[in-house]
Amino acid sequence: MTNQRMSDAALAGQPAAYWTGVAYEALIAFIRARQAEKGYTQPQFWLLRNLSVNDISPDGHGMTLAELREAMASYIRAEDDVAAESAVLLERGWLRRDAEDRLWLTDEGERARVDFASHAPAVRAALHEGIDDADYVTTVKVLHQLIRNAGGTVG
């Protein structure tokens, strides 16, 4: 499907599920490529974030792989191998494993998480180039309503 020459009326009839799927795949590919350029993967960043008391973790306590998979269930992709990604972080010294098989964030891992996060504004800026904030807000509101109309929940 292409919208390069479609009128607004024709665009209004386009299937939202198709375009949101195309957008999702393109955005994920773009983000993951930028992260790879910096030497890390999106799942590695999520692992660090989920174990950091300064980010997603409410208490900074260690988590098992199963707990991490559950915590990331709404955004981890089928091809993401949490065990393999955590093994890389263990080798780098960014995570440590305790006797109960829980993964813990190290000081080096926290520094890496902060460094990784520092690249996010540039990625966002590249993705939002040419998009007015008001248009972006409208788009997100429309997506929220589509989700609610489909019986889903927002937030």
Secondary structure as the mmCIF struct_conf table of DSSP 4:
data_model
#
loop_
_struct_conf.conf_type_id
_struct_conf.id
_struct_conf.beg_label_comp_id
_struct_conf.beg_label_asym_id
_struct_conf.beg_label_seq_id
_struct_conf.end_label_comp_id
_struct_conf.end_label_asym_id
_struct_conf.end_label_seq_id
TURN_TY1_P TURN_TY1_P1 GLN A 4 ARG A 5
HELX_RH_AL_P HELX_RH_AL_P1 ASP A 8 ALA A 12
TURN_TY1_P TURN_TY1_P2 GLY A 13 GLY A 13
BEND BEND1 GLN A 14 GLN A 14
HELX_RH_AL_P HELX_RH_AL_P2 ALA A 16 GLU A 37
TURN_TY1_P TURN_TY1_P3 LYS A 38 GLY A 39
HELX_RH_AL_P HELX_RH_AL_P3 GLN A 42 LEU A 51
TURN_TY1_P TURN_TY1_P4 VAL A 53 ILE A 56
BEND BEND2 PRO A 58 ASP A 59
STRN STRN1 MET A 63 MET A 63
HELX_RH_AL_P HELX_RH_AL_P4 LEU A 65 ALA A 71
TURN_TY1_P TURN_TY1_P5 MET A 72 TYR A 75
TURN_TY1_P TURN_TY1_P6 ALA A 78 GLU A 79
HELX_RH_AL_P HELX_RH_AL_P5 VAL A 82 ARG A 92
TURN_TY1_P TURN_TY1_P7 GLY A 93 GLY A 93
BEND BEND3 TRP A 94 TRP A 94
STRN STRN2 LEU A 95 ARG A 97
TURN_TY1_P TURN_TY1_P8 ALA A 99 GLU A 100
BEND BEND4 ASP A 101 ASP A 101
STRN STRN3 LEU A 103 LEU A 105
HELX_RH_AL_P HELX_RH_AL_P6 ASP A 107 SER A 118
TURN_TY1_P TURN_TY1_P9 HIS A 119 HIS A 119
HELX_RH_AL_P HELX_RH_AL_P7 ALA A 120 HIS A 128
TURN_TY1_P TURN_TY1_P10 GLU A 129 GLY A 130
HELX_RH_AL_P HELX_RH_AL_P8 ASP A 133 ASN A 149
TURN_TY1_P TURN_TY1_P11 ALA A 150 GLY A 151
#
